[in-house]
Amino acid sequence: MATTSERPRAQERDAAPPRRSATRSLLRLWPYVRPVRARLFTAVPVAIVASCLGLAIPLVLKWMVDGPVADRDPGGVWLGGALLLALGVAEAGLFGLRRWLVARPLASVEAEMRAGLYRHLQRLPVSFHDRWASGQLLSRATTDLMLLRMFLAFPLTFLVVNGVTVLAGFALLLSQEWTLGLVLVVPAVPLVILCSYLEKRYATVARAVQDQTGDLTTVVEEGVLGVRIVKGFGRHRSQARAFRALSEGVRSTELRKAGLLASIWALIMTLPELAVGAALVLGTVQVADGDLSAGTLVAFLSTALTLRWPVESLGFLLAMSQDAATATDRYFEVMDEVPAAVADRPAPAATPVLPRQRDQSGGGLRFEGVEFTHADAPADAPPVLRGVDLHIRPGETMALVGATGSGKTTLTALVPRLQEPSRGRITLDGRDITALPREELRALVAIAFEEPTLFSATAGENVLMGAEGAERADLLRALEVSQADFVHTLPEGDRTQVGEQGLSLSGGQRQRLALARAVVGRPRFLVLDDPLSALDVHTEALVEAALRQVLATTTALVVAHRPSTVLLADRVALLSEGRIAAVGTHQQLLRDSAEYRSLMSGDEGEEGEEGR
C-alpha cells in the first residue's frame, strides 16, 4: 500500500488550471438551474420585498417619535406598535415563503448533478480512472455538490437581495439627511478594495482545502478497503501517522482560510461600525443645535442598524460564493473530460481496411498492426504493444502467453475498448470495433479479469451483471461451468450478500464468481485474463473440464501462465516485448521456441509488473 508521502497529491498531479472569475465559473451551473428557474426567480423578488419591509420599520419609528410620542398620544403609539408588528410578521412570512420556494427544487438540482457525474464517470475511459484517485472523485460527488446546493439556496439569492437592500437603504439615508449619509458611504471605497484583495487570496486557499480534502478521502477509503493488508503487515501505526500528517496539512490550510475569512469579517464589521459611531455623534450635535429632529435621527440610526446585517453578511456570502466557484471548477474538471466516442470514431488509418471475407479467414477476432502507448507516457517511452498482428478464427480458443510486462493484459483490454489502440485496428467478424456502438460491442464480448471485482450485492446479482435479461437458468448454468456451487451452501444461497468487494469470500470463490459473470450471457467472444490463477489444482481441473464446453461454442482469447490453462486452447500466441513472436499449437511452440519452453517450465524470471 502506498504511503501518504508516496502518493501524488491532487495539486501536484494536475496542472493548475488558468484562473477564471468566480462569476464565469458559477454561470456554468445554469443548465442545471434552468429547469427550476421559475421558483428560483420568484424567490428573489419575494426576498427583496421582505428585506425592504425591514427598511420601512425606521420610517414608522420616525413617525412615532416625532408624532404620537412627542404629542403624548397613547392611541398613536399603539397604532405604531401594531404597524411594527404587522411589518415583522409579513417579513418573516415572506422569508419563509422564499425558503419553501427553493428548498425542494435545489435538492433536485443537487441530485441531478450527482447522477450526471456518476453517469459521466461510467462513460469515461479506464485511462481516466487510472489517473484519478477515487477519493478525489468521491469528494466532488459529495462535499462539492453540497457546497453548490448551499450556494444556490442562500448566497445566490442574498447577494442580490442584500445588494438591493443596501442600495435602497443608502438612498433612504441620503434622503433623510445627506450629510450623515455621506459619513456612512465614505468607508465603502476602501472596504471594496481591501475585500477584493482578500477574496482573491481566499479563493486560492479554498481550492487547496478542497483538493486536500479529496486526498484525505482517498487515504480513508484505501485504509478501509486495505485494512487486512494494514493489519497483516502491522502497518496500522505508520498508516495512522501518514493520515495524521495529511490531516495536519488540511488543518493548517483550513486555519489559513479561517484567518482570511476573519480578516474579511473584521473589515466589513469595523469600518461600518466606525462610520455609524461617527454619524451618531454628528447627528446628536445636530439635534442639540435644532438642525435635526429626534425622530429623523432615530430613523436614520435605525436604518443604519437595519443595514448592518446586509453589509456584514457580504463577508461570508462572498466566501461561500468562492467555495462554490471552486467546487464548480472541480466538478467540471471531471465533466469536461471527453468520454470515449460511442460509434462515430473513424477507424485508424494506419492499417488499410481489408474487405470482409465470406470464408472463415475474415471472421473471428483479428488484430491488425495494433500499437499501444499510454497517453501519459514520456515521449521517448517505447510502446507497450508494437505491430501486433493476430487472428483468432471463429470458434477457436487462443492462449496468450508471455513474460510479465510483455503487454498481455493491455492486449486483452483493447478488445472491449477499455483502452484504445494508438494505431492499427481490431475487428470482430470483419467489423471494426470502433464502428460498433459500445453497448453492442460489450454485448458481444465478455471479459474476466485476473483480479475479480465484486459489488455490494447478492452473489446472484453479481453474476447476472454479465448479461442483461439473463434468467435463473442462465445463472445456474454459469455457476456450474465456473464450479461455483459453493454459492448454494451460503446462508441464503445465491441471494446472500457478498459484502463490499466480496471480501467475505475467498480469492478462489471471488474468481469463480467473476468467471460465472463472464459466461452467463453465452457471449460470442470471450476474453479471459488468467481466470484460474487463484484456484487449487483440483478445482482448476473441474473448472477447465466445464469451461471446455463453453469454449467450444465461442471465440476466445485466454491469457495463460500455466500449462494446464494453455491446454484449453487450440493454438497459442507468444507475446514478447510487445510483439507476437510466435503462433502455433502448444506442441509446436515447445519444439520451436526456446522462450516458450522457458515460460512453460517456469525458468523465466519475471520482474516488474504486467503491462497495463
N, C-alpha and C positions, 0 to 999 in steps of 0.2 A: 504493500500500500504506500502510495506516495505521501511523504510528509508535507506539512504546510510549506516548508521552505522550498521543496522541490516542485510544488505545483505552481504553474504560472498564474499570477494574479490577472484579473479581468482587465485592469487598466494597462498591464504590461503586455497582455496578449493581443489586445485590439488597439490599433492606431486610434488616437483620439480624433473624433470627427470634428470638422470645422465648426466653430461656434456659430450657432444660429440664435436669432432673437427668440425670447420665450413666446412672444405672440405668434410668430410663424410656426413654432413647434405646436402650440396649442390649437392652431387653426386646422391641423391635420385630424383633429377629433371630430370635425364637422360631419363627415359621412355617417358616423355612429350616432351623433346627436340629432341629425336631421329627422329621423322618424318620430322623435318626441319633442320636436321644436315648438309645437303649438302650446303644450303645457309649460315648457320652459320659458317661452317668450311671454306667456301670460303671468308667470310667477314674478317676472321682473317689474312690470308696472304695479302689480299688487304690492310688492315690497317697497317700491318708491312711494306709493300713496301712504303706506303705513309709516314709513320714515318721515315723510313730510307732515303727517299728523302730529308727530312729536314736536315739529317746529311751530305748530300752532299753539302749543301749551304756553310758551313765553308770552305770546300776544294776549292770551286770556289773563295771565298774571299781570301784565301791564294794565289791562282794563280794570282788573280788580283793585290794584294798588292805587291807581290814580282816580278810580271811581268809588265803588262801594266802601273800600277801606278808608279812603280819605274822607268820605262823606258819612262814615259810621252807619252804613246801610246794611243791616243783617240779611235782609232779603237778597240783596245783590251778591253778598258773599256766598250764601247758599246756592244761588244760581251759578256763580262762577265755579264753585266746587263741583256742582253737577256736570257742568261742561267739561271740567278737567277729568272727571271720572269717565264720562262718555268717550272722550278722546283716548284715554288709556285703554278702555275696553276695546274700542274699534281698532287701535293699533295692534293690540295683542291678537285679536281675531284675524286681522289681515296677515300678520306674520305666521300664524298657524295655518292659514289657507295656503300661503306660499310653500310651507314645508310639505303639506299634503300634495300639492301640485307636482313637486319634484321628486319625492321620495321613491315612489314605485317606478316611474319611468327611468330614473337614473340607475336603479338596481338592475333594470332590464338592460340598460346600456352596458353596464359592467359585465353582466352575464354574456351578452352577445360578443363583446370584445374578447372575453376569456375563451369562449367557444371558437371564435375566429382564430385566435392564437393557436389553440390546440389543433384545429383542422390544418392550419398552415404548417405547424411542426410535423404533422404526419406526411405532408407532401414534400417537405424539404429532403434533399438527398442525404445519404448516410454520411457523406463527407462533411456536411454542416454539423451533424451531431458529433462527429469525431473531433471537431474544433471547439465546440462549446461545452462548458461544464454544465451538468444538469441543474446544479443549484442556481446558476445564473438564469436559466430558463424558468425555473420554478419561482424565483423572486419576481420575475417580470409578470408571471401569471397570477401572483397573489398580492404582494406588497405594492407593486407599481400600479396595478389596476385599482387597488383600494384607494391609493392617493388620487387617482384620476376621478374616481367616483366622488370623493370628498371635495375635490376642486369644483366639479360640475354642480354639486349640491349647494356649496356655500360660497367660496371665493368668487366664482364666476359671476354669480348674481350680485353679491355685495360689493364687488369692485365697481360695478355700475351704480348700484343703489347708493352706496356711500359717496361716490363721486358726485352724483346728482344732489344728494343731501348737503354735502359740503358747499357746492356752488350756490344752492338755494339759500343755505344758512348764511353764507358771507354776503350775499345780495341783501338779505334781510338785515344783517348787522350794519351794512353800509347805509341802508335806507333809514335805520333808526338813529344812528349817529356816526357820520362818516369818519370823524377824527378817531373815535375809538375803534372803528372797523379797520382803519389803516394800521393801527397798532397790532392787530391780530393777523393781518395779511402779510406784513413785512417778513416774519420768520419763514414764510413758505418757500422763499427762494433758496436760502442755504439748506433748508430741510430737503428739498427735492434733489439738490446737487449731492449732498452727503449720502442720502439714501440710495441714490443711483449707483454711487461708487461701492457702497457696502453690498448692494444687491448683486452686483457682478461677482464679487468675491464669494458671496453666499451660494450662487449658482454653481461655481466650481466645486466648493466643498460638498454641496448637496449631491452632486454626481458621484463624488468619491465615496460618500457614505453608502449610496445605493449599490455601487459596484462591490464595495467591501462586504455589504450585507449578502449579496449574491454569493460571494466566495465563502462566507461563513455558512450559508445554507448548504453549499456543496460539501463542506467538511462534515457537517452534521449528518447529511444523507449518507456519505461514504462511511462514516463511523458506525451508523446504524446497520447498513447493509453488510458491512465487512466486520461486524462485531465478532464473528467466530475467528477470523484471522487475527484481529487485535488481541483477543483473549488467548488464542492458541500460541501466539509468539510473545505473550507477556508485554505487549506494546501499549497497554492502556495508559500508563503514566506518560510516555512520550507523546502519545496522541493527545492526551489532556493538556500537556504543556504546549503543543502546537496550537490546539484550539484556544488556549488561554492567550497565547501571543497574538493570534488573529483577532480575538475579542478585544484585546487591549488596543489594537490598531483601530478597530471600529469605534471604541470608546473615545480614543484620542481625537479622531475626526469628528465624532458627534460633539465633543466639547468645543472644538473649533467652530463648528456650526452653531452651537448654542451661544458662544461668545459673540459671533457676528450678529445673530438674531437679537441678543441683549443690547448690542450697540445700536441696532436699528430702533428697537423699542425705546431706548434711552433718549435718542434724538427726537423721536416722534412724540414722546411724552414731555420731555423737559422744555423744549422750545415753545410749544403751545402754552404750557403752564406758566412760563415766564411772561409770555405775551398777555395771558388772561390776568395775571397779577398786576402787570403794568396798566392794563385797561381799567382794572378795579380802582387803582389809586387815582388815575386820571379822572375816571367817572365820578368818584367820590368828591374830588375837588370841584368838579363842575356842578354837582348837586348842591354842594355847600355854597357856591357862588351864585346859585339860582339860574345857571345856564342850562340845566338839565333836570327833568322831573325824576322823582324817585321811581315812579313806575317804569319810565324808559330805561333807567339803569338796571332795575330788576329784570326787565325783559331782555336787555342786552346781555347781562351776565347769564341768565337762564338759557338764552340761545347759544352762547359760547359754551356753556357746560353741556348742552344737548349735543353740540358738535364734537365733544371730546371723544365719544365712542367711535363715530365715523372716521375721525382723524387717527386716533390711536390704533384702531383695528387695521389701518392700512399696512402696518408693520407685518403682522402675521398673515394678512391676506396676500401681500407680496411674497412672503416666504413660502406660503402654501402654493402659490402660483408657480414659483421657481421649482419647488419639489415636483409639481405636476408636469411642468415643462420637461424636466429631466426624466420623469417617468414616461412621458410621451416619446421622447427621443429613444429611450431604452426599448420601449415596446415596438417602435417602428424599425429599430435596428434589426429585429427578427423578422417583422412583417415585410421589410424591404428586400429580404433575401429572396432571390429568384428561385422558385421551385423548379424541379426538373420538368421539362416540357412533356405534355401528355401524348400528343400524337403528331405535332406539327414540326418536330425537329427533323431536318433533312438528313438523309443518310450521308455519312462522311464520304468525301471524295477521294480518300487516299487509296482505296481499293476499288477497281472497276466493278460495277454491279453485273453479276452474271445472270443470264436468263434462267428462269426456273425450269428445272428439268422434269420430265414426266417419269423418268425411271427413279430408282432408289437413290441414285447419287445426288439428286437435288433436294432430297428430304432430310429429315433428322435435324441435328444441331450442328452448325458449322461456324467456325471462327476463321475469318479471312484477314490476314495481315493485322491482327489486333495488337495494339500497343497501349500501355497504360503508364501514366506518370501522375503522382499525387499533385494536386493543384498547389499545395503549399511546399512542395519540394524545392530545394535550391536549383538554380538554373543549370548547374553543372552535374546534378544528380542523374545517374543512369536510370532509364525506365525500369519499372518493376516487371513489366512484360514487354517483349520486343518481337514483333513479327510473328505472332502465334498463328499458325495455320493448322486447323484440326477439324476433322469431320467425324461425327458420331452418327452412324446410319440409323434409320428408323428401326425401333425395336432393339437396338444394340445397347449394351452396357459397357461404358468405357471407364476404366480405372485411371485415375490421375495420380501419379506418384512423383516424388521429388524431395530433395533435401529441404530442411527448414529454411525458410527465407527465399525459396525459389519462386513464389508467387501463386501457389495453388489456391489459397483462399481468395485472393484477388480475382483469379480467373473465374471461380465459381460465382463470385458476387456480381460479375458483369452480366451473367445470363438473365437474372430477373431485374437488371438495371438498378441494383443497389449502388453500383458505381457505373460511371460512363467511360468507355474506352477513349483514349486520346486520339487514336487513329484506328482505321480498319472498321470492320463491321461484323455483326453476329446475326445469323439467320436461323429461324425455326421453320422447317419445311419450306425453305426458299423465301420466306418473308423476313425482311429486315426488322429486327426488334424495335428499332427507333420509329418504325411506321405503325407499330401496334399501340393502341391505347393501353395504358398501364393496367387497367382493370382486366383487359383481355389477356395481356402478357402474363400477369400473375395468376390468372385462372388456368393458363396452360402449363406454367412452371411452378413446381413446389420445391421447397428447399428445407433441409435440416442442417443446422449448424453444429459444429463440434461442441460449442458451449451452449447448452439448451437454455432458453429463456421461457419461464412460465409466469403467468399472471395471477393476481389475487382473485381467483375464480375456482370453480369446481374442476376436478380432473377431466370430466367430460367436456366442459366448456372450453378448456384449453385445447383439447384435441379437435373439437369441431370448429375452432377458429381457422383450421386449414382448408375449409370448404364451405362456402355459403350454401345453405339449403341442404346440407348433408343430414341424413336421418340416423336414427338409433342403430339401424342395421349396419350402416357405414361405420359408425363409432365402434361397434363390437368387432367388426371385421378388422379395423385398423388396430385395435388393441391386441387382437390375436396375431396379426402379422408382426407387430413390434414386440411380442411376448410381454405385453404389459398387463397380464392377467392379475397382477398384484392389486390393480385398481378395484377388483371385485371384493377383495378382502379388507378394503378400507372401511371405516365405521359406517359410512353412508354410500359405499360403492362409488360409482363414477360421479355422484353428486357430492362427494366430500370436498370441502375447501382445502386447497393445497397450500394456501398461505402465500405471502409475498415472496416472489422469486422462486416459489416452490421449495423453499428451504426445509420444509417438513419432510421432504422425500430425500432419498439418497441420490448420489450423482447418476448412478445407472438407471434408477427409476425415472429421473427427470429426462435423461437422454432417450429412454424408450417412449415416453410420452411425446417428446419432440418428434421422434420418428413416426409415431402414430399420426401426429398432426400433418406430417408431410404426405402420408399415403392415403389419408382418409378420403380425399376427393378424387382418387384414381386419376392423377394428373398425366397428361401426355408426355411431359418432360419432367424428369426428377433429378435434382441436384443434391447430392449428399456429401457434406464436408466431414469426413471421418466420423460417421454417426454411431459407431460402435466402440469408441475408444474407452468408454467408462464401464464396459460390460465385462463380467468374468468370462472365462473360456467356455463354460457350459452354456450360459445364457447367450453368448455370442453365437455359438453353433446353432442354437434353436432359432435365433433371430435370422441368421443367414439362410437357414432352410426355408423359413416362411417368406423371407424377402425375395428369394429366387422367383416365387410365383408372381410377385408384383413386378419385378424387373423384366419378366418375360413379356409383359404387356405394355411396356413404356420405354421411352428413350432416356437413358440415364447417364449422368456423369458423377462418378463416385471418387472423392478424394480418399486415398487409402494409404495406410502406413504399415499394415501387417499383411503378410502373405495370405492369411485366411480371407481377408476382405478383397484382396486382389483377385482371388479365385472366383469371386462372384461375377467378374467381368468377362466379356467376350474378347476384348482387346485392352491393352494397357498403353498409356501415353506417359513418357518420361519427360518431366519438365525440369530443365536445368538452366539456372541463371536467367530465368525469364523467357526461355525459348523451348520449343518442343524438340528435344534431342533425338527421340526415337519413338516409334509406334509399332506395336506388334502384339502377339499373344504373350502370355506370361513365359511360356517355354522359350519362345524366340528371343525375348529380351534377356532371359537368363543365359542363353547361349551367346548372344552377340554383344551385350552391353556390360562392360565391367562396372560402370557406375550403378546400373540397375542391380547387378548381383550384390554389390556392396550395400545398397539400400535394403534389399531383402534379407541380407544376412545380419543387418544391424551393426555393421562395422563403420558406417559413415557417421562421423562426429557431427552432431547437429548443434550449431551455435547460433545465437541471435534469436530473433522472433520470426514467426511466419510472416511472409509478405502480406501486407494488409490488403 
